[in-house]
Amino acid sequence: MSQILKKMVNSQSLQIHFLPDDITVSAQPGEAILEVANRAGVSIPTGCLMGSCHACEVEIDGGDVICACISAVPPGRDKITINVSVDPTW
């Protein structure tokens, strides 16, 4: 990918909406989801910080469940909803 294209992708911010806190913040594609959550004041439980224990599982746009500790904000979207309350046992 050319440097110009990388700059264009990285400069396109998107909105991240955290549930159940109902907090929306801007983020850059490639930014760590945990960092975005921390900046927004949203607490995502963590354990191993390597994706093995699944303590940080969140649901993206009402579908895919991912480990927030090893995931980044995906490019090519205008808005993403992240539901932090996926597993009530954590």
NORKA-V112097 format. One record per helix or strand. SS is the DSSP state (A for helix, B for strand). FROM is the first residue (numbers start at 1). LEN is the number of residues. If there is no record, write none. Layout:
<<SS | FROM | LEN> <SS | FROM | LEN>>
//
This chain:
<<A | 3 | 9> <B | 13 | 7> <B | 23 | 6> <B | 32 | 1> <A | 33 | 8> <B | 57 | 4> <B | 64 | 4> <A | 68 | 3> <B | 72 | 1> <B | 79 | 5>>
//
